[in-house]
Amino acid sequence: MSDRERVLEVASSMSDTATIEEIIAAFYTQMQIEQGLEDVENGNVYSSEEVWEEIKEW
């Protein structure tokens, strides 16, 4: 699906009174979710243990 199609899908799912800011925020959120799911599929994730070890180094 192209970005244009995604924007149209998000915009059409919102109320007619949605502002451009709300549409942009919803589109950005949708893109972040899709990126996260893609990262999971590709194994680009950290375990809880890895995150805790990283935090300890702060």
Buried (B, 14 or more C-beta within 10 A) or exposed (E): EEEEEBBEEBBEEEEEEBEEEBBEEBBEEBBEEEEEEEEEEEEEEEEEEEEEEEEEEE
